[in-house]
Amino acid sequence: MRSFALVGALVAGVSLAGTAGTAVAAEDAVAKPAVVGATAAVKWGTCSSDTLAGVPADQVKFYSCARYRVPIDHDDATLGTIDIALLKRAARTSDKRVGSLFLNPGGPGGSGLRMPIGGQNIFQPPVLDRFDLIGFDPRGVGESNPLRCFTTQEDADEVFAAQIPVPLSRAEISGTLASYRDYGQFCRNNAGSLLNHMSTKDVVRDLDTLRAAVGDQKLTYVGFSYGTLIGSTYASMFPKQSRAIVIDGNVDPALRTGDGVEYDRERAQGFEIALDAFLKRCDQVGAKCAFSDGTPRAKFDELREYLRKQPITIPGGGTVDINQFTGGVSGVMYSPGAFAGLAEDLQALYTAIHPAGAQAQTLQGRPMKVLTPGKQGLADQNPDSPYISDDSYFAVNCADKPFKIKQDQVPGIAAKWERESPTFGRYQAFADTAACPVWPAKKDAYRGPWRAKTDAPVVVVGNFYDPATRYQFAQRMAAELGNTRLLSVDAFGHCILGDALGVDKAVADYLTDLKVPAGGQVFQPNVQPFETAAAPAQG
């Protein structure tokens, strides 16, 4: 999965287009869309130069931008409206155009606005030729009325500085839990009415309105990571408005919206599975992995336990502590292209606590590649500088994921998870599991039934060693939706589209011609970790 930057201002407009769909009946009584009959059409205009940063001059003609107004609450127009920011990359062969392809990168809170600009890194040429690629920032994200809990950057910095990723001491634990309570209070005071309308159900109702507003009778959609919850929710709420849906890096929708504590526990286990596979692969490839000498698993565990007691000083300046170590390793598990750099950093840390002659000398002055050492001091800032980030991550997760616990139970949960997931258990517990029990917004989410009664099967893509959305989640997604095809990939990393030619071709055929891929296929990535040559393409 590739990251996409936030963007600048867009232009707007309205006229008349298609019809928004009607949600199917659900266990929690999903309401009908507020807009019935003719839906106001998107009026496309020029994009700002900031939005199109990096686009070659001869390609600018393919892009247009808009803002589209939707209600904060699709069932209560009196709460007002927000604007959704959109960017379109027009189909390259307009005479063979199929329709629009909506994209979401995940998060929650990921900006999808500029995703079409990188479309060639994800999709095969037929997709670019025959679809308008449409990126958008979901409600509360980026350019779409960002949900903000703070009025100044200083308030945000004070709250976030107290959140320790891997709190070990009593003071760190209590301070982290208190910071989440403070965070919730800031949100209650400053976020406004949008705070209670940030669930995936709200995003999906926006998406159905956008589908109609661009003139499509049915939705064609590709979503990654959290975007798979958007896709599966849409297929369940609006099955007859679903044309072709591809979801890559899948959540388990029933578990995520049914039991947040268990979902996070199993998510920590997914990172452990990925880490163990990384260490085994390191051992297998030998000299190609800088951490392979000896037993990588034992060496890694020794490093982790050492860092739980004290940081490691890096020759040349800076230190690495348990928080930077855990967060850095977690981040690299998303991107197998960074595995070699991680291996070098792990060996450098191991050498730092086991200095031996020439090895120690080679470490002098060598910068870390992925585990960035911490520095003392903070950058100076102007007093009361405006807060320009958004707080959509917890706003969405805490609306969707029910946590039937009290916050004071979290330290015990963390200790339990740490025993079964020694690297990532505590790290995961002090994120959503610590924040959501004290989050102030109402828990208004779609919680099933998860049945894709769509005309075409939903295509579900899952990597065997995906850390953030473990392969078992993809299997469950496929089973829960029912009308699906599961494409499995013997790959590391989070999400795979654009990095496995066999999958990319199958997805292109499905999107363009509704050719449903055969079930039971296992694909290979283009490049395996610690390798530089592309693997043979497999179907």
N, C-alpha and C positions, 0 to 999 in steps of 0.2 A: 504494500500500500504506500502511496506517495502522499506527502503532505501538500496542502494547498494554502496559500497565503490569504490573509484578510485583504479586503479591497476597499476602494473609495466610493464616492457618491455615484448614484445611478439616476436615470431619467424615468419618467412615468407616463401613464395615460389609461384611458378606458374606451370601450365601445361594446358591441354585442357579439357573443359567440355561442358555444355549446351549452350543455346541461350538466350540472353537478349530479353525482349519483346519490342513491339512497342506501344508507348502511343497512346491512342485514341485521336481523334480531340477534342479540347477544345476551349472555348471562347477566351483564350489568346494564342492560337496556340502553345500548348505544342509540343516540337520538338521530333523527334525520338532519341532513345539512340545512343550515339556515337559508341558503340560497336555493330556491326552487324555480324551475323554468329556465329562461334564458340567463346565462351567466355573462357578466361583463367580460369583454375580451382584453387580453394583454395588448397594450399599445407599445410596440418596440421602438426604441430610439437609439441614438449613438451612446457609446460607452465612454467613460472618462479615461484619460490617459493612464491614470493609476490602475484602473481596473484591467486595462489591457497591457500592463507592463510586461515586456518580454515577448510580445506578439510581433512577428516580423511585419514590416509595413505592407507587404503584398498580401498578407493574410487578414488584415484588419477588416476588410470588406465583408468577411464571413460572420462578424460578431455584431450583436446588438444587445441592448440592456433595457431593463424596465423595473418599475416598482409596481407591486400589485397589492391592493388593499383587501384585507380579510378581517372578519370580526375577532375580537379577543376571545369571545365566547360564542361559538356557533349556535348556541341555543338561547342567547340573550344579547340582542343587539344593543341594549342600553349601556353596556360596558365600554363601548367604543371600538375602535379599529386599530390595527397595526399594518405596516407595509412590509411586504416580502420582497427582497431584492433578488432579481433574476438576471442571468446572462445566457444568451443563446449563441451557439456556434452553428450556423446554417449547414444543412446537408450539402455536400460537394456536388452531387448530381441531382439537382432539384426535380428533374423529370422522372426520377426513379425513387423519389422520397417516400418513405413508409409513414413517417410521422415524427413525433418528438420522443426523445429518450431522456427521462429525468434521472439525475445522479445524486447520490448522497455518500459522503466519505466516512461517516460514522461520528464517533465522539462518545456520548452526545456532546454537542457544542462545536463540532467541526464545521468550519465554513466550507460550503460546497459551491460557492459562487463561481470560483475560477476553475472548477474541475474541467469544464469543456476545453479550456486552453491546453490542458495536458492530455486530451483525449487520445492522441496518437500513441501515448505510452501505455494505454490500457486496452484499446480496441483495435481489431483488425480493420483494414481499409474499407471493406464493405459496410461496416457500421458507420464509419465517418462519412461515407458516400451517401448513405440512404436515410440518415436520421439527423434532425436538428438535435444537437446535444444541449440540454438545459441544466445549468447549475443554479442552485438557489441556497441562500442562507435560511435555514428554518427559523421559525419565530423565536425571538429572544437571542439570536446568534448573529455576531458580526454586523452586517449592514441591515439586518431585519429587526429594527427596534430592539437593540441589545438589552437583555435583562441585566440590570446593575443593582447590586446590593449596597454599594459604597458610593459616597459622593466625592471622596478624596482618595488619592493613591496612598496617602500616609495611613489612613484608617485600614485600608486593605492590607498594606504591608505589615502593620502591627498584628492583625489577626492571622495572616498566613505565616508569619515568622514563628508563631507559637505552635504551628502544626508540625510535629516531628514525624517523619515517615515511619521510622522504626523506633518508637519510644520504649525505653528499657527501664529507666529509673521511675520511682514514684512521682517525682516532680515532672518529668517529661510526659508521663501518662496523664496526670491530672491537668497539666497545661494544655495538652493537645485536645483533650475532651472539652475543656473550658473554651478553647478557641472555636470549636465547632458550635458551641452554644452562642458565643458572641457573633459568629458568622450568621447564624439563624436570626438573631435579633436585628442585625443590620438589614437583612433581607426583609424582615417583617416591617421595618421602619421605612425602607426606601424603594423597594422593588415595585410596588403598586399592584394593580389588579392582574397584570400579566402573570404574576407569580403563581396564581392558582390555575393557570391554563397553559402549562408547559409540558403536559404529558405527551407521549407518542400518539395517543388518540387525537389530540389537538393538531399535531403536525400532519397526521394522515388526512384529517378533514381539510386542512389547508391544501394538501397535495391533490386531493380529489377536485377541489375548486380550481387549482392551477391547471390540472389536466383539461378540464372543460374550457378554461379560459384561453388555452392555446389552440383550441379547436379539435382536440383528440376525443374520439368516442370512447377509447379504452386506453389504459395506462401501460406504457412500456417503461421499465424502471430497472436500474442497477444500483444496489446498495451494498456498502461494505461495513463490516463490524456492527456497531449500533444501527447502521442503516439497514441491516437485515431485520431488525425489529420493526422498522418502518415498513419494509416490504412485506413481511409476514402479516403485520396488522392490516395493511391495505388489502392484501389478498383475502383476509378473513372478514373484514368489514365491507369491502366492495368487490366481491368476487366477479360479478358480471361486468364491472368496469375495468377488469384486469386483462390485458392482452398478453404481455410477456414480462415475467419478473425473474431477475437473477439476483441472488443474494450470496455474498462471498465473505467468509469469516463469521460464522453464524452464532448468534446467541441461542439459548434454549428459551423460547418465548414463554412457555408455561411456567417454568421454574423462575425465570427472571421477574415475571409479574405476579407470581404466586408466593414466593418465599425468598426475600432478598438476602437473608442470612445464609441460607444453604447455597444460593447461587454464588455468593462471594466466596464461600468456603471452597466450592468446586472450581471456581476461577483461580484461586490460589494453587489448587492442585494442578491445573492446566499449566501454569508457569513452571511448576516443579517438574512436570513431565517433559516440557520443552528443554529446561536446563539439563536434566539428566541425559536427554538425547544429544544435546550439544557436547556434553563432556564425554559421552561414549563415542561420538563421531570424532572428536579431537583425538581420543586414544587410538581410534582406527586408522586415521590418516597419518599418524606419526609426525615426521618432521615438518609437514605442511602446517601443523598447528603448534605454535610456540609454547603451548602449555602442556604438551603431550609427554614430556619427560617424566618418568615415574608413573604415578597413578592420578590422573586429573581429578577424579571424584574426591579422593582423600585430600589432595592439595586444596581444592576449592573449599571443602568443609573446614579445613584448618584455617584458611584465610577468613572465612565467615566468623568462626568462633573467636579468632584473634581480634577481629574488628568489633566484636560485641564488647570487648573489654577496653580497647584503646584504638585510636586512629593510627594509620601508617603514614609516616613522613616520607615524601618523595624526594630523592636527591634532586637538587635544582630548585626546590621550593614547593610549598603547598602540602596538604595532607588529604588523605582519603579516609572518611569515616564510614560507619555501618550504613548511614542513610544514603550517602553518595554511591556507595558500593551496591546496595540493594537496588536503588533506583536506576543506576547505570546498567547493571546486568539485566534488569527487567526490560529496559528500553531496547537493548541490543537483541533480545530474544524476538523482537518484532521484525528484525532486518538481518537475514542470514548473510548478506553482503558485508556486514560489520563483524562477523564472527572471528575472522583472523585478527582484527584489531583488538577485540576483547581478549583473545588468547594472549596476545602480546602484553596487554595491560595486566592480566592475571599473573603472568609469569614475572613481570616487573615487580608487582606487589609481593609475590612469593619470595623473590630474590631479596627484596628489601628486608624481610624478616628472617631470611637465611643467607646473609651476605657471605660470598665465597669467592675471593680472589678476582679473577678476570670477569666473572659474571657481574659482580658488584661494580667493577669499573665501567662496564658497558652501560650500566644504568645511569651513570652520572649525566645529568643534563638532558636525558631523553624525555620528551613530553609524552604524557599519557595520550592514548588515541581516542578512547571512548569514555573512560572513567575520569571525568574532569576533577582535578584536585580543588578543594575549597580554598578561598582566600579570606583573609581577615579584613574587616571593615565593610562599610556600606557606601554606595555612591551617594553623593550629595543630591538633594532634590529641593525644589522650591517649595516653600510652605503651601499646603492646601492645593497641590497640583491636582488637576482633574483626573478622575478614575476613568480609563478608556477601555478596560477589559470588559468581559461579561461573565455572568455567573450561571450560565445555562447548564453546565455539566451537572451540578447537584440538583438544579431545578428540575431537570428531566428525570434523572435517575431516582430522585427521592419521590417524584410523583408516580413513577412506574413500579418501583421495587418496594413492596411492603416489608417493613422490619418490625416484627412483633416482639420487640425486646425493649428494655430500658437501656439508656446509654451507659448506666453504671455496670451493666453486664459485659461490656465490651472487653475490659482487661482479662476477664476469665475466658471469654471466647478466643481472644488473641493467644493466650497461653495454650489453649487446646489446639488451635490451628497450627501453632508453631511446632507442636510435637509431630504432627503429620505432614506439615509442609515447612520444613525448618528454615528455608531461605525466604519464602514469600508469605507465610501464614500471618505473621504479625503485621507485615507491611500492608496486606489486603484488609485486615481487620480494622486498621486505623485509617481507613478511607471511607467508603460509603457506609459501612457498618457502624462507624462512629458518628458520621454526620447525619444520616437520614433520620434516626430516631428523634432528633431535636430540630429537624427542618420544619419551618412554620407552615408550609403550603398544604392544601388538602390533597389527598391521594385519589385523584380522579383519573383512572386509567382504564384502557381496554384490557380485560383479563380473560378473553376467550369468548366463545369456543374457537380453537385454533384448527380450522378446517378450510382448506383452499378449494372451494368448489368453483374453480376457475375453468375456463374453456381449455387452456393449455396448462400443462404441469408447470409448477414453479421449479426453476433450476437452482439447486442448493450446492454450493461449492465449499469444500472443507479440506484444510491441510492436516496431515497426520500429527504434526508437531506445532500447531498454532498455539501460542502461549495464552493469548488474551481470550480467545474463544476456542476452547479445546475441541478436538475432533468429535468427541462424544456429543457435544452440543449440536454439531451439524447433523449427526445421525438422528438426534431427537427432533431437531427442526423438521427434517424430512418426514419422520414418522408422525409428528403432530399435525403437520399440514396435510399429510396423506397424499394429495395429488402432486407428486414431486418427482424429480430425478436428482439423485445425489451423485455428484462428480467428486471423487476422492483424489487427493494429490499427495504423493509421497514426498512431502516438502516440509521445510522449516518455515518460520515466519508467519506473520499475521496477514492473511489475505494473499491472493495469488494472481488475480487477473492481470495480464500484461507480462507475467513472468513464467507462464507455462503454455507453450504454443498449442499443444493439443487441446487444452481447456479453452484457450482464446478462440480457436477455430470452431469448436463446438458451440460456444456462446454466440459467436457471430452468426452461424447458421440458424440458431434458435431465434435470435433477435430479429434478423432480417426476413427469414422465410418460415418461422415457426416450426422448423425442423427439430423435433424433440430428440435430444441425445439418448443413446441407450443407457440403461441403468447398469450399475455394477462396475463401471470403468474406474481404473486407477491410473492416473496420469503422473508424469514426471515433470519437475521444474526444468526450466531452460538451463539453469546453472545450480550445481550442488554446492553447499558450503565448503570453503577452503579450495574450491576449484575456480579456474578462470575460463576454461573452454566451455562452450555451450554443449549441453547434453543433446543427444539425438532427439528430434521431435517425435513424440509418441501420440497416437490417437486415443 
